[in-house]
Amino acid sequence: MSSSLDHPLIRDYLAELEAALAALPPAQAAELREQISAHLEEELHPDADDATVADVLARLGPPGELAGAPASPTAADLAARRARRRRTRTTWVVLGIVALVAAAWPSYVAVMHDVGSLQVRGASAWWYPQDSARQVRTEADGIVQLTVPIRSSERQGLVVDVYNPSSWTQTVTGPASEFSPGSPYGQVAVSTQPVHGSAAALRAATYGLPGVIPPHQSRAIRLMWVSIMCDERGGGTIVSQLVLQVRVGWVTRTEVVNLNPTWAVYGPSTGKYALTAPACQ
């Protein structure tokens, strides 16, 4: 069976080492000879080329220095050298991976931004039945608008079913901007399961945030707010889009979900949000 010690460069090295060891006590010479041979067999494959062998021998040092140094390398010294080389190799591997990720990241981000956005699909409703009972439906140029009276200082809301048309999971992490028809401070939540059917089914679902929408599946998105709008009779505010912060893969982006129907509340506002109240001055 061939051995790395059979390589001509190593045979020459060991011959020089043997000559240098003659100056040492026999026991010390034998121990050092054994350590050097074991180290070379461990570091080198029997088929190692000349360049690899020369590199290992250069790192080991001249035979005369090994034999003549006051403190010859021990097994612990050789083990420490091997450990340092392993750490160096690991460091270069990690740096290589980091460089590859850095080079690929811009392309990855571009792909994530090209993933299809969420779309409105399925049922939708005002969240509270008292609002649904008082809604007025109008239509113009193919756009339907559902309008309800503002209930000043009270919670109002709406819920719409959205679909993820992409092959990537999309996770809604919150609103990307302040928006809602009765207050700029809307709160978004997503159903934990698909919802099919009536407004009652939408209201009965469990909601939370962040909200995961798997590929080619739908979830209900709920927008809630406390109506603090100051408005006069005949006025109103409309929400025609959900502007959401959505995570796709490792990228977080802003998605604009266009609504049809659009949703609106109209005045007059009352109580602390009446036009003559201090809050509205």
N, C-alpha and C positions, 0 to 999 in steps of 0.2 A: 504494500500500500504506500502510495507516494505521500510525502510529508513536505510541509512548507520549508523544513530545514534542509531539504535537498536542493533548494534553489542555489545556483552558483554564487550569487551575491551573499547569501546567508552563510554558505560554507566558508567563503573567504572571511566574512565578518567573524564567524566563530573560531576560525583558525587564528586570527589576530587576537581574539579574546583569550584563547587558550595560551598564547604566548605571554600575554599581559598577566594572566592569572598565576604564572609561575612564581611571581614575587610574593604571592599571598600564602598564608598558611593553608595546608591542604583542605581542612574542613571549610574554611571561609571560601576558598576557590570553588569547591564542589557546590556549596550552597548558591553562590552567585551564578555559576555555570547553569545550574538547574533552573534558577529564576529567569535568566535571560532566555533560555531555550523554551520554557513554558510560555513566556510572554510572546515570543515570536510565533509559536504555533497557534496561540489564541488570536493574535492580531491578523495573521495572514492565511489566506486560503492556499491550498497546495498549488492551484493554478494561477496564483497572483502574477501580474506582469512585472517587468523590471522596474517601471516607474513607481508602482505601489510599494514594492519591496524597498527600493531606495528611500522612499519617503518615510517608511516605518523605521528603517535603520538610522536615518538622519535624526529623527525625533528621539531615538533611543540614546544617541551620542556615540562618540568614538570608543572603541573597546578599551584603549589605554586609559581614558578618563574613568570609565566604569571600574576598572580594576585598580586604578591608582588613587582614586578619590578617597579622602579620609573616611567618608561614610558612604559605602556602596548602597545602591537602591535596594530596599527591602521589598517583600511581597506587598506590604501596605503602600509603599511608594508607587510601585507599578500599578496597583489597583486604583490609586488616586489619579494617576495619569490617564488610565482608561476611562475613569469616570468623567474627567474633564473633557476628554475627546467626545464622549457620548453627549455631554451637555452642549458642547459646541455644535455637534451635528443636529441635535434637537432644536437649538436656537435658530439655526439656518433653515430648518424645515418650517418652523413657525413663521419666520420672517417671509419665507416664500409663499406660504398660505395667505398671510396678511396682504402681500403684494398682489396676489391673484384676486382676492376679494375686492381690494381697492380698485383694481382695473375693471372688474366686472360690475361694480356697484352702479355707476351711471346708467349702464344698459338695463340693469335690473329695475332701477327706479323708473326708467322710461316705460318699460313693459308694464309695471304696476299701474302707472298713470293711464295707460291705454286700456286697462280692463274696463269693460262696460259698466256704467253706473246703474244704481238702483232705479227701478221704474215703478210707478203706481200701477197696481193691478188688483182687481177684486173689490171687495166691499169697503165702504168708508162711512163715517157717521160722526155727528157731534157726540162728545163723550157722555154728556148728561142728558137724560130723557127729556127734561124740561126745555132744553134748548132745541132738541130734535122736534118737539111738538110745536115750537113757535117759528121754525125756520121758514124763510121765504125763498123759493127757487126762481131764479131768473136765468135766461140764456141769451147770448148774443155772439154771433160769429163762431158758433160751435163751442164756446166756453160757457160752462154752467157755473153759477155762483149760488152758494147757500149762505143766507144772511140771517142772523138772529140778533135780538136786542142785547145790548151790553148789560151785564149784571155787575154793577160797580162793587168793588171790594170782594167779589165772590169768585170762586174758582170756576173756570170754564176750560173747555178743551175739545179736541177732535182726535180721531183715530183713522188711519188709512192703511190699507194693505199694500205692501211693496214687494217687488220680485227682484231677485238677483239673477240677471241673465248670463252672468259670467261663469267660468269654470273655476273661480277662486272664491274661497270663503271671504265674506265682507263683514267686518265687525264695526258697528256703529258705537262710537265712544262718547258722543254728545253733540250738541249743536255747534256749528262752526261760526255762528254769528248770532246776535240778539235778534229774535224775530218771534212774532205771534200777533194775532189781530187785536188783542185787548191789552197787551203789555209787551215791552221789549224783552221781558225776562221769561222766555219759554223754557220748559223742562221737557226733555225728550226721554222716552223709554221704548224698549222693543219687546215684543212678545217672545216668550221662551219656546213656543211651539207654533207651527202653522195654524192659522185661524181661517175657517171656512164657514160661510153662512151669513147670518144676520148681524145687525148692530149689537144685539144682545150677546152674541157669541164673541164679538170683538171686545165688549166690555167685561166679559167673564174671564178672559185670558189673563195669564200671569205676565207681568211686565218687569223689566229690569234693565240695567246698564252696567257694563257694555252689553250690546245686543248682537249676537252672532246670527248671521244669515248665510246658511250653507249655499253652495253652488246650485243654481237652478231650483231654488226653493223660495217661498214667500214667508214673510213675517209681518205682523201689524206694528206700525209705529204710532205711538201716542204723543201728542203735543199738548201740554197743560200749562196754564198760567192763571194768575189772579188778575182780574180786569181792573186796571188802574188808569185807563185812558180818560183824559179830560176831553169831552166832545159835546157839541151842541146837537139839538134835534136835527135829524136829517144827515148828520155826518156819519162817518164810519171809517173803519180800517180793514184792509184786506190782506190775507196771506195767500199767495199763489205759488209759493215754493217752500220746500224744506231744505235748509242749508245745513248739511250734516258733516261732521268730522268722522271719516271712515278709515279704518285700517285694513289694508289689503297686503297680505304677506308681511313684510317688515316695514312697509311704507304707509304713512298716514297722510291722507289727502282730503280735500274738500269736495263734496259731491252736492250738486244742486238737483233736487228731485222736483220736477214741475208737477203741479197739482191741477187736476181737472176732475171734480169741481174745485173751484177756489172757495175760500172760506172768509166770512166777513162778520164783524159786529158793528152795530150802529148805535148812536146816542138816542136820547140824552143820557149823559152820565149823571149820577146822583150821589147824595151823601157827601163824603169828604172829597169826592172827585167831581162834584158839580162845578160848572164853570165859574161860579162866584165864590167857591170855597178857597181857602188859603193854599191848599195843595195845587190848585190849578192856576194860581196867579203868576 
